[in-house]
Amino acid sequence: MKVKVGSDSLIVSLEGKEQVWALKKSLTLHAEHITNVEWMSGKVNRSRLGGFRAPGTGVPKMFYAGSIYRKAGWEFWYLKARQPGYLVITTDQKKYRVVRLTVSEKTGTAVREWFEALMKSGGTSHGSK
């Protein structure tokens, strides 16, 4: 997976088997719709991983990829539940209200810093620190 930040958007590009598992090649999140970005250093709380996955694949409590419908709305997940460190991106969109991605700490921190810089420069009207 490659996560690329631009002046007005964040692009998640899935590669190889990731595309097969998630049934998606890429995801573009426009900065004006991002309301928060958090880097979570621990492992995914597997007891909170629930929802209707369609389309997508997964092994319960181990691996989740694709579109997930939960009470609060649609989310996109590419999570490896046993690997520490994941990014949580919240948006004001119906699809996807939350994006959860297992990424390295370096990538997670870079995305968080990008979002904070946008907030400081007034590049988006949303967000919280």
C-alpha positions in Angstrom: 0.0 0.0 0.0 1.2 3.5 -0.8 -0.2 6.5 0.9 0.4 9.8 -0.9 -0.5 13.3 0.3 -1.0 16.2 -2.0 -1.9 19.8 -1.5 -5.7 19.0 -1.5 -6.0 15.2 -1.1 -4.8 12.0 0.3 -4.5 9.0 -2.0 -4.3 5.4 -0.8 -3.1 3.1 -3.6 -3.5 -0.6 -3.0 -1.1 -3.0 -4.7 -1.2 -6.6 -5.8 -3.0 -8.9 -3.5 -4.2 -5.9 -1.5 -6.4 -4.9 -4.4 -7.8 -8.4 -4.6 -8.6 -8.6 -0.8 -10.1 -5.1 -0.6 -11.8 -5.2 -4.0 -10.5 -1.7 -4.7 -7.5 -0.2 -6.4 -7.4 3.1 -4.7 -9.2 5.6 -2.5 -9.0 9.4 -2.7 -9.9 11.5 0.2 -10.2 15.2 -0.5 -8.8 17.4 2.3 -11.9 19.5 2.7 -13.8 16.4 3.8 -11.3 15.1 6.3 -12.3 16.0 9.8 -9.6 14.2 11.8 -6.5 12.0 11.5 -5.1 9.8 14.3 -2.2 7.5 14.5 -2.9 4.6 16.8 0.3 3.0 18.0 -1.2 -0.2 19.5 -2.8 -3.2 18.0 -6.4 -3.0 16.7 -9.0 -3.7 19.4 -10.3 -6.9 17.8 -13.4 -7.0 20.0 -14.5 -3.8 18.3 -14.1 -5.1 14.7 -17.6 -5.7 13.6 -19.9 -4.8 10.8 -21.2 -6.0 7.4 -18.3 -6.4 4.9 -19.4 -5.8 1.3 -17.5 -5.8 -0.8 -14.3 -7.1 0.8 -12.6 -10.0 2.4 -11.2 -11.0 5.8 -10.4 -13.5 8.4 -12.3 -12.6 11.6 -10.2 -10.9 14.3 -7.1 -11.2 12.1 -7.4 -9.4 8.8 -10.0 -7.1 7.3 -10.0 -5.4 3.9 -12.7 -3.5 2.0 -15.9 -1.7 2.6 -17.6 -2.2 6.0 -21.0 -1.1 7.0 -21.5 -0.2 10.7 -24.2 1.6 12.6 -22.5 5.0 12.0 -22.2 4.3 8.2 -19.7 3.1 5.7 -16.0 2.7 6.5 -13.0 1.4 4.5 -10.6 -0.9 6.3 -7.3 -2.4 5.4 -6.3 -3.7 8.8 -4.0 -6.4 10.0 -5.4 -6.9 13.5 -2.2 -8.5 14.9 0.2 -5.8 13.6 0.7 -2.8 15.8 0.0 0.7 14.4 -2.8 1.9 12.2 -4.2 5.2 10.9 -7.7 6.3 11.5 -9.0 9.0 9.1 -12.4 10.5 9.8 -14.4 12.3 7.1 -17.8 14.1 6.7 -18.7 11.8 3.8 -21.4 9.2 3.8 -19.0 6.8 2.1 -16.4 6.5 3.7 -17.1 8.2 7.1 -14.0 6.4 8.6 -10.9 4.9 6.9 -8.7 2.6 8.9 -5.4 1.5 7.5 -2.5 -0.6 8.9 0.6 1.5 8.0 4.0 2.1 9.4 4.5 4.6 12.2 6.5 6.8 9.7 3.6 6.9 7.3 1.0 7.4 10.0 2.9 10.3 11.5 3.5 11.9 8.0 -0.2 11.8 7.3 -1.1 13.3 10.7 1.5 16.1 10.2 0.1 16.8 6.7 -3.4 17.1 8.2 -2.1 19.4 11.0 -0.3 21.6 8.5 -3.5 21.9 6.4 -5.5 22.9 9.5 -2.9 25.6 10.4 -2.9 27.0 6.9 -6.7 27.0 6.7 -6.6 24.4 3.9 -9.6 22.7 5.3 -12.5 23.9 7.4 -12.8 20.8 9.4 -10.8 19.0 12.0 -9.7 18.7 15.6 -6.3 18.2 17.3 
